């Protein structure tokens, strides 16, 4: 498999993580604007969220070639 077919599920998972942690992230980084905080959160933790989803949550994680990249 050369492309992700679970982007919707990943996006939903990413949104839940973001909603859970954004207020703490804003406080910790001293950010008051929601949009700036969201961009900063994704820039800082987007890779970790992708890795976590792909290696631990994705139903096709054992057959996926993308998780190796």
C-alpha positions in Angstrom: 0.0 0.0 0.0 1.6 3.3 -1.1 -1.0 5.8 0.2 -3.0 6.1 3.4 -6.6 5.1 3.1 -7.4 6.0 6.7 -6.9 9.8 6.5 -10.4 10.5 7.8 -9.8 8.3 10.9 -6.4 9.8 11.5 -7.8 13.3 11.2 -10.6 12.5 13.7 -8.0 11.1 16.1 -5.8 14.1 15.7 -8.7 16.4 16.3 -9.6 14.6 19.6 -6.0 14.9 20.8 -5.9 18.5 19.9 -9.2 19.3 21.6 -8.0 17.4 24.8 -4.7 19.2 25.1 -5.0 22.6 23.4 -5.8 24.7 26.5 -2.8 23.3 28.3 -0.6 23.9 25.3 -1.8 27.5 25.1 -1.0 28.1 28.8 2.4 26.3 28.6 3.5 28.2 25.5 1.9 31.5 26.5 -0.3 31.6 23.4 -3.7 33.4 23.6 -4.9 33.0 20.0 -6.6 29.7 19.3 -5.5 29.5 15.6 -1.9 30.2 16.5 -2.0 27.6 19.2 -3.5 25.0 16.9 -0.8 25.6 14.3 1.9 25.5 16.9 0.5 22.3 18.4 0.4 20.5 15.1 3.9 21.8 14.2 5.2 20.6 17.5 3.3 17.3 17.9 1.9 16.4 14.4 4.7 13.9 13.7 4.3 12.2 17.1 0.5 12.0 16.5 1.0 10.5 13.0 3.6 7.9 14.3 1.3 7.0 17.2 -1.7 6.5 15.0 0.2 4.6 12.3 2.0 2.3 14.6 -0.6 1.8 17.3 -4.1 2.6 16.1 -4.4 2.1 12.3 -6.2 -1.2 11.5 -3.8 -1.8 8.6 -0.6 -1.0 10.5 0.9 -4.5 9.8 0.5 -4.2 6.0 1.4 -0.5 5.6 4.5 0.6 3.8 4.0 4.2 4.7 4.7 3.7 8.4 8.2 2.8 7.5 8.9 6.2 6.0 
